[in-house]
Amino acid sequence: MCAKPVGVIGAGSFGTTVANLLAQNSKVLIHTRSKELLEQMRQQHRSRNYELHPDVTPVDTLEELAASTEIIFPVVSSSGFREVMRKVAPYLYPYHRLIHGTKGLDVTLPDGYTAEDTNLPLTRSHIKTMSEVILEETAVVKVGCLAGPNLAREIADKHPAATVVASRFDSVIAEGQRLLRNDLFQVYGNKDLIGIELTGVLKNIIAIAAGALSGLGFGENAKALLISRGMVEMIHLGKALGGNTEAFIGLAGIGDLVATCSSSLSRNFTVGYRLAQGETLPQISASMQEVAEGVNTVRIMKNFAQYNGFRAPITEKLYQVLFEDLTVEEALQYLMKIPLNVDIDFL
């Protein structure tokens, strides 16, 4: 075990799962801003429906967590990520290493616009990955991320799984592998930090679409069509945001895409499935304990693609389903009529 504990910020399903994985190799401190959840972890040694490993200890403050650790895993929603980084920033120093597990984007809106505007003039300068947020808001230099087919429930149930630790620093990758790897959990490394972050973000769009196909009752041919064309769209969007194609064809890309497009354990898949069953987005959101990151990602990427002059048809139609009056059936009819003649156009 490591001499110093490892920190985890966030006690949702994946944050708790990361803490339990880390606890197999190190003492772990975990912090959540939810006082109710903090009390449950203390009294019952559980975080909602997840038991805590005996070596996971909840702490009251970010100051206490940062002072006691050198390696921290932030696993909070993208909508609250920058705020959390600002709160923990006074207690972080260049010797800290942060490896986040958040699959979302942070957007700074252009002046005079709101998130609900349908024609946001979004450029790359308005859109930040979580590693970029960490570098902007804190004194931390060595940053990494986790991405891969990491459905929390399956990992908690001790099914074989794997993840990718990405960082520009070999030492961060090595530390992530040492801390997370066990007999049932493999950890790969990748130097393309931005690309690996983007794979985890963009696959959520396709996962919503996959859930919608399933909700309509379609089978494996339709799913295979969506996954393959969705991968092409992900690569085009990812390259426009600064990622490399190679990041999308490994575990964090194809692997995560297949998992989240095939499982009802995926929150994004569930959103799409329920949309196809006739529920509205507000109804679905109100009943979900945790955020489906893909909903916000659809909004961001639709505007980014539109303003920068390239097509992302799955994202565009999904935006109309989520935020306008288009039905899932109408979206599918449109997508099936797109006259594409080339299969692979990104190599």
C-alpha positions as CSV (number, residue, x, y, z in Angstrom):
1,M,0.0,0.0,0.0
2,C,1.0,3.6,-0.6
3,A,2.4,5.6,2.3
4,K,0.0,8.5,1.7
5,P,-3.7,8.0,1.1
6,V,-5.2,8.7,-2.4
7,G,-8.0,11.3,-2.7
8,V,-11.3,11.0,-4.5
9,I,-13.6,14.0,-5.0
10,G,-17.2,12.9,-5.8
11,A,-19.2,10.0,-4.4
12,G,-21.6,9.2,-7.3
13,S,-21.6,5.7,-8.8
14,F,-18.4,6.1,-10.7
15,G,-16.6,8.1,-8.0
16,T,-17.4,5.4,-5.4
17,T,-16.3,2.7,-7.8
18,V,-13.0,4.5,-8.4
19,A,-12.5,4.8,-4.7
20,N,-13.2,1.1,-4.1
21,L,-10.7,0.2,-6.9
22,L,-8.0,2.4,-5.4
23,A,-8.7,1.0,-1.9
24,Q,-7.4,-2.4,-3.1
25,N,-3.9,-0.8,-3.3
26,S,-4.0,2.2,-1.1
27,K,-5.8,4.0,1.7
28,V,-8.4,6.3,0.2
29,L,-10.0,9.5,1.4
30,I,-13.3,10.5,-0.3
31,H,-15.2,13.8,-0.2
32,T,-18.7,14.8,-1.4
33,R,-20.4,18.1,-1.1
34,S,-23.6,16.2,-0.2
35,K,-23.9,16.3,3.6
36,E,-26.6,13.6,3.5
37,L,-24.4,11.3,1.4
38,L,-21.4,12.0,3.7
39,E,-23.4,11.0,6.7
40,Q,-24.6,7.8,5.0
41,M,-21.0,6.9,4.2
42,R,-20.0,7.4,7.8
43,Q,-23.0,5.6,9.4
44,Q,-23.6,2.8,6.9
45,H,-20.3,2.7,5.0
46,R,-22.3,2.9,1.8
47,S,-22.7,5.5,-1.0
48,R,-26.3,5.1,-2.2
49,N,-26.4,1.5,-3.6
50,Y,-22.6,0.9,-3.4
51,E,-20.8,-0.5,-0.4
52,L,-17.5,1.2,0.5
53,H,-14.3,-0.7,0.8
54,P,-13.1,-0.8,4.4
55,D,-10.1,1.4,3.5
56,V,-12.2,4.2,2.1
57,T,-12.7,7.0,4.6
58,P,-15.0,10.0,4.0
59,V,-13.7,13.4,4.9
60,D,-15.5,16.7,5.6
61,T,-13.5,19.2,3.6
62,L,-11.5,19.6,0.4
63,E,-8.8,21.2,2.5
64,E,-8.4,18.1,4.6
65,L,-8.4,15.8,1.5
66,A,-5.8,17.9,-0.3
67,A,-3.5,18.3,2.8
68,S,-3.5,14.5,3.3
69,T,-2.9,13.4,-0.3
70,E,-0.7,13.9,-3.3
71,I,-2.7,12.1,-5.9
72,I,-6.4,13.0,-6.3
73,F,-9.1,11.6,-8.6
74,P,-11.9,14.2,-9.2
75,V,-15.0,12.4,-10.4
76,V,-17.8,15.0,-10.5
77,S,-20.3,16.1,-13.2
78,S,-18.9,18.4,-15.8
79,S,-21.5,21.1,-14.9
80,G,-20.0,21.4,-11.5
81,F,-16.4,20.6,-12.3
82,R,-15.0,24.1,-12.6
83,E,-16.7,25.2,-9.4
84,V,-15.2,22.2,-7.5
85,M,-11.7,23.0,-8.9
86,R,-12.0,26.6,-7.8
87,K,-13.0,25.4,-4.3
88,V,-10.1,23.0,-4.0
89,A,-7.5,25.2,-5.8
90,P,-6.3,27.1,-2.6
91,Y,-5.2,23.8,-1.2
92,L,-3.4,22.4,-4.2
93,Y,0.3,22.7,-5.1
94,P,2.4,21.7,-8.1
95,Y,3.3,18.5,-6.4
96,H,-0.3,17.3,-6.5
97,R,-1.3,15.0,-9.4
98,L,-4.9,15.0,-10.6
99,I,-6.4,12.2,-12.7
100,H,-10.1,13.0,-13.4
101,G,-12.9,10.6,-14.4
102,T,-15.4,13.1,-15.8
103,K,-16.8,12.5,-19.3
104,G,-18.0,15.9,-20.2
105,L,-17.1,19.4,-21.5
106,D,-16.9,22.8,-19.9
107,V,-18.2,25.8,-22.0
108,T,-17.7,29.5,-21.5
109,L,-20.5,31.1,-23.4
110,P,-19.9,34.0,-25.8
111,D,-21.0,37.4,-24.4
112,G,-24.7,38.0,-24.7
113,Y,-25.7,34.3,-25.2
114,T,-27.3,31.8,-23.0
115,A,-27.1,27.9,-23.1
116,E,-30.6,27.8,-24.5
117,D,-29.7,29.8,-27.6
118,T,-30.0,27.7,-30.8
119,N,-27.2,29.3,-32.7
120,L,-24.3,29.6,-30.3
121,P,-21.1,30.8,-32.0
122,L,-18.9,28.2,-30.3
123,T,-15.2,27.9,-31.2
124,R,-12.6,25.7,-29.7
125,S,-11.6,28.5,-27.4
126,H,-15.1,28.4,-25.7
127,I,-14.9,24.6,-25.1
128,K,-12.6,23.1,-22.5
129,T,-11.9,19.5,-21.5
130,M,-11.7,18.8,-17.7
131,S,-7.9,18.6,-17.9
132,E,-7.8,22.1,-19.4
133,V,-10.1,23.3,-16.6
134,I,-7.7,21.8,-13.9
135,L,-4.8,23.6,-15.6
136,E,-6.7,26.9,-15.7
137,E,-8.0,26.9,-12.2
138,T,-5.3,25.3,-10.1
139,A,-1.5,25.2,-9.6
140,V,-1.4,21.5,-10.6
141,V,0.9,20.7,-13.6
142,K,0.7,16.9,-13.8
143,V,-2.8,16.0,-15.0
144,G,-4.5,12.9,-16.4
145,C,-7.8,11.3,-17.1
146,L,-9.6,8.0,-16.9
147,A,-11.6,6.7,-19.9
148,G,-12.9,3.4,-21.1
149,P,-15.8,1.0,-20.9
150,N,-16.3,1.5,-17.2
151,L,-19.9,0.8,-16.3
152,A,-19.8,1.3,-12.5
153,R,-22.2,-1.5,-11.6
154,E,-20.3,-4.1,-13.5
155,I,-17.0,-3.1,-11.9
156,A,-18.6,-3.1,-8.4
157,D,-19.9,-6.6,-9.1
158,K,-16.3,-7.7,-9.9
159,H,-16.8,-8.3,-13.6
160,P,-13.5,-8.1,-15.7
161,A,-13.0,-4.6,-17.0
162,A,-10.3,-2.1,-18.1
163,T,-9.6,1.6,-18.4
164,V,-7.2,3.9,-20.0
165,V,-5.1,6.4,-18.0
166,A,-4.1,9.2,-20.3
167,S,-1.6,12.0,-19.6
168,R,1.3,13.9,-21.2
169,F,3.4,12.7,-18.3
170,D,4.7,9.1,-18.1
171,S,4.8,9.3,-14.3
172,V,1.1,10.1,-14.1
173,I,0.3,7.1,-16.3
174,A,2.5,4.8,-14.2
175,E,1.0,6.0,-11.0
176,G,-2.6,5.6,-12.3
177,Q,-1.7,2.0,-13.5
178,R,-0.1,1.1,-10.1
179,L,-3.0,2.5,-8.1
180,L,-5.9,1.1,-10.1
181,R,-4.7,-2.2,-11.6
182,N,-5.8,-5.5,-10.0
183,D,-6.6,-9.1,-11.0
184,L,-10.0,-8.1,-12.6
185,F,-9.2,-4.6,-13.7
186,Q,-6.6,-3.8,-16.4
187,V,-5.2,-0.3,-17.0
188,Y,-3.7,0.8,-20.2
189,G,-1.7,4.1,-20.9
190,N,-2.0,6.7,-23.6
191,K,-0.2,10.0,-24.1
192,D,-3.0,11.7,-26.1
193,L,-4.7,13.3,-23.1
194,I,-7.1,15.5,-25.1
195,G,-8.0,12.7,-27.6
196,I,-8.8,10.2,-24.8
197,E,-10.9,12.8,-23.0
198,L,-12.8,13.5,-26.1
199,T,-13.6,9.8,-26.8
200,G,-15.3,9.6,-23.4
201,V,-17.2,12.7,-24.1
202,L,-18.4,12.2,-27.6
203,K,-19.4,8.5,-27.3
204,N,-22.2,9.7,-25.0
205,I,-24.0,11.3,-27.9
206,I,-24.0,8.0,-29.8
207,A,-25.1,6.1,-26.6
208,I,-28.3,8.2,-26.5
209,A,-29.0,7.4,-30.1
210,A,-28.4,3.7,-29.4
211,G,-30.9,3.8,-26.6
212,A,-33.4,5.4,-28.9
213,L,-33.0,2.6,-31.5
214,S,-33.4,0.0,-28.8
215,G,-36.5,1.8,-27.5
216,L,-38.0,1.6,-31.0
217,G,-37.4,-2.2,-30.9
218,F,-34.7,-2.4,-33.6
219,G,-32.1,-5.1,-33.5
220,E,-28.4,-5.7,-34.0
221,N,-28.1,-4.6,-37.7
222,A,-29.4,-1.1,-36.7
223,K,-27.1,-1.0,-33.7
224,A,-24.1,-1.9,-35.8
225,L,-25.0,0.7,-38.4
226,L,-25.3,3.4,-35.7
227,I,-22.1,2.4,-33.9
228,S,-20.0,2.4,-37.1
229,R,-21.4,5.7,-38.4
230,G,-21.3,7.1,-34.9
231,M,-17.6,6.3,-34.7
232,V,-16.9,8.2,-37.9
233,E,-18.8,11.2,-36.6
234,M,-17.0,11.1,-33.3
235,I,-13.6,11.1,-35.1
236,H,-14.5,14.1,-37.2
237,L,-15.7,16.0,-34.1
238,G,-12.7,14.9,-32.1
239,K,-10.2,15.9,-34.7
240,A,-11.8,19.4,-34.9
241,L,-11.4,19.7,-31.2
242,G,-7.7,18.7,-31.2
243,G,-7.8,14.9,-30.7
244,N,-6.0,12.3,-32.8
245,T,-7.7,9.5,-34.7
246,E,-5.7,6.8,-32.9
247,A,-7.5,7.7,-29.6
248,F,-10.8,6.7,-31.0
249,I,-9.9,3.2,-32.2
250,G,-8.8,1.8,-28.9
251,L,-10.3,0.8,-25.6
252,A,-11.4,4.4,-24.7
253,G,-13.0,4.9,-28.1
254,I,-14.5,1.8,-29.7
255,G,-14.4,-0.1,-26.4
256,D,-16.4,2.5,-24.5
257,L,-18.7,3.1,-27.4
258,V,-19.7,-0.5,-27.7
259,A,-20.3,-0.8,-24.0
260,T,-22.5,2.3,-23.6
261,C,-24.4,1.6,-26.8
262,S,-25.3,-1.9,-25.5
263,S,-26.1,-1.6,-21.9
264,S,-29.2,-0.3,-19.9
265,L,-26.7,0.4,-17.1
266,S,-25.6,3.5,-19.2
267,R,-27.4,6.7,-18.2
268,N,-27.1,8.0,-21.7
269,F,-28.5,4.8,-23.3
270,T,-31.4,5.0,-20.8
271,V,-32.2,8.6,-21.8
272,G,-32.4,7.6,-25.5
273,Y,-34.5,4.5,-24.7
274,R,-37.0,6.5,-22.7
275,L,-37.2,9.2,-25.3
276,A,-38.2,6.5,-27.8
277,Q,-40.9,5.3,-25.4
278,G,-42.5,8.7,-25.5
279,E,-41.1,10.5,-22.4
280,T,-39.9,14.0,-22.6
281,L,-36.4,15.1,-21.6
282,P,-37.6,17.1,-18.5
283,Q,-39.5,14.0,-17.3
284,I,-36.5,11.8,-17.7
285,S,-34.1,14.2,-16.1
286,A,-36.3,14.7,-13.1
287,S,-36.3,11.0,-12.3
288,M,-32.5,10.4,-12.7
289,Q,-30.3,10.5,-9.7
290,E,-27.2,11.4,-11.7
291,V,-26.5,13.5,-14.8
292,A,-26.5,11.9,-18.3
293,E,-23.5,13.9,-19.6
294,G,-24.5,13.2,-23.2
295,V,-27.5,15.6,-23.1
296,N,-25.3,18.7,-22.6
297,T,-22.7,17.3,-25.0
298,V,-25.3,17.1,-27.8
299,R,-26.1,20.8,-27.2
300,I,-22.5,21.8,-27.3
301,M,-21.4,19.8,-30.3
302,K,-24.4,20.7,-32.4
303,N,-23.5,24.4,-32.0
304,F,-19.8,23.8,-32.4
305,A,-20.3,21.9,-35.7
306,Q,-22.9,24.3,-37.0
307,Y,-20.8,27.4,-36.3
308,N,-17.6,25.9,-37.7
309,G,-19.3,24.7,-41.0
310,F,-19.2,21.0,-40.9
311,R,-21.9,18.3,-40.6
312,A,-22.5,16.0,-37.7
313,P,-25.9,14.5,-38.7
314,I,-26.5,12.2,-35.8
315,T,-25.7,15.0,-33.3
316,E,-27.9,17.4,-35.2
317,K,-30.9,15.2,-35.3
318,L,-30.5,14.1,-31.7
319,Y,-30.4,17.8,-30.7
320,Q,-33.8,18.3,-32.5
321,V,-35.2,15.2,-30.6
322,L,-33.9,16.4,-27.2
323,F,-34.6,20.2,-27.5
324,E,-37.2,20.6,-30.3
325,D,-40.2,18.7,-31.4
326,L,-38.7,16.1,-33.7
327,T,-39.6,12.5,-32.9
328,V,-37.1,9.7,-32.7
329,E,-38.9,8.0,-35.7
330,E,-38.6,11.2,-37.8
331,A,-34.9,11.5,-36.9
332,L,-34.2,8.0,-38.0
333,Q,-36.1,8.5,-41.3
334,Y,-33.9,11.5,-42.0
335,L,-30.6,9.8,-41.2
336,M,-31.4,6.8,-43.4
337,K,-31.9,9.1,-46.4
338,I,-28.5,10.8,-46.2
339,P,-26.7,10.0,-49.5
340,L,-23.3,8.8,-48.2
341,N,-21.2,6.7,-50.6
342,V,-17.9,6.5,-48.7
343,D,-17.5,4.2,-45.7
344,I,-14.2,5.3,-44.2
345,D,-13.1,8.9,-44.9
346,F,-10.9,9.7,-41.9
347,L,-7.7,7.8,-42.6
